[in-house]
Structures are given as structure tokens and as C-alpha cells.
Amino acid sequence: MKLWEAVRDLADEHLNKDRLVREQEAGKWNHFIQTATAHFPIFARFYSSWPVRVYVTNWLAKRKYCKKTRKTKQSDKENIIANAETASTPAVLHKASKQSMGSEAIKQESRDTTDNIAESFDRPRKTLRSTRSGQVYVQMPPKATPSSSQSSTQKFSGSPVSTAPSVASSSQASTSTLLSSHGTTASQTSTTQSTTSSTDNSSDYVIAFLASLSPPMPYLWPTFERLGISDAECLHALAARPDSRLDRFFEKLVERKHLSELQVDTIVWGLKEMVGGAE
């Protein structure tokens, strides 16, 4: 960690931290790589000091991304404050007061309805009065027969017992389904993680090669990946091709606008340096 801190301090002295590698002034990037290799001899053991090239390239890109994200968050915060101030205008407050008055009217109507229902329960029952004898007859509900009470008791007591096994079996089935799906998801996640880690390791060599070019072109990694040049074996196989076959390959890429002529010339020169055939 101390080594990379020293590399960042050295980059701060020689480079513009707010710019990417391709946005630096001409000659500053190569001068920084030479200075870093001289200050830290450990990088001289690697081809074109590619570890420091890759690290500083990613560090500058991350700084610029974080700076852009902070500006976006600050702009969103200012918009929220402006919307809150707009919401406190007299028109908005008048609308809110009208809504409050409407809700109070609904509550009052509900209370009146409740009072009317309570009064209806307090009223006396209707009675039948005999005009001849002056006796009062009160209407009573019919008595329930024993057969009807037994049938209703059997109906209500039997329903929970019949539904209990089905509920238990449904619960067990859903639980087993959840457990099996959880296990499948966990295995898929572990497989994906292992595949991703192996892909990242194999792509480091290609990214380092692109970063070692002059000018560096690590941003071409997505293009190389689409072309199938995704690891060291593919890159060495490409470099070992005869010149005539290599020229036809890159001519097609230029015709299809996958690469520019400058990018092709730089990549071909880097491949020749890799196999030791550059003049």
C-alpha cells in the first residue's frame, strides 16, 4: 500500500489528476513512466513497466468518475431544495387548507351517522295492544328446534378439521420449494463468481499490453474482447501470425471501422515488440 501511495504522489507531481491518460499533455505520460521506473526499480522487471501504467490509468479514471458523481449529487440536492421552496407558496398552502376542510367535513358526517345508529337502538320496541282487553303483546323470535341447532353445530365444528391437513400440506410444499430454489440460486451465484474471477485474471494481460502501447490504448479492451482476443494465449497467437495474414486481419477491422489506422499501426508495432521483431 505504501508503494502505491508513493506512486500516486509522484503522479500528482507530473500529471493532471483531473484528466484521463489520453487527455494529458503530449509527452507527459511517457516522462512520468520513465520517472516512476527510475524511482521504483521493482517496475523495471515487468514489460514496459505495465503494472504502474495500469494502476495510474485506473486511478485517474476513478478520480474523474467520482468527481462527476459528486457534481450530479450536488445538482440533485439543489433541485430538491428549490422544489421545497416552491411548495411553500400561498397557492399550494391554500390548496392544502381546502383539503383539510374537506376531511373535517367527512369526519363530521361520519360522527352524525354513528349518532343516528345509536339512537335507533335506544328506541322502544313495537308492541301489539289488544283493543278489547287492554293487554300488551310483545313480538318474540321463534324458538329454535333441537334438530336445527344440532345440524348447525355439526356444520361449524366439522369445517376446520377437514381443512387442517390441506393447509399443512400446502405449507410443507411451499417450504420445500423455497429451500430447493434457494439452493439452486446459491450454486448459480458461486459458479458465476468463479467464472468472473477467472475472466478478470485472464484479461489483465491484454489490458496491460494495451496500456504499454505508445500512445497507451487501454480503452480498446472492449473491442479486443469482442474480437475474441481476451487472454495472453490469444494475444501471443495473434502476434505469431505472418505479416501478410496479420495485415489482412487489421485491414478488415479498419474497413469495418472497428479500429482506426493510427490504432492499427500502434497495435502492430506493439505485437512486433512482443515477439522481438520490431526494428
Order of alpha helices (4+ residues) and beta strands (2+ residues): alpha-alpha-alpha-alpha-beta-beta-alpha-alpha-alpha-alpha-alpha
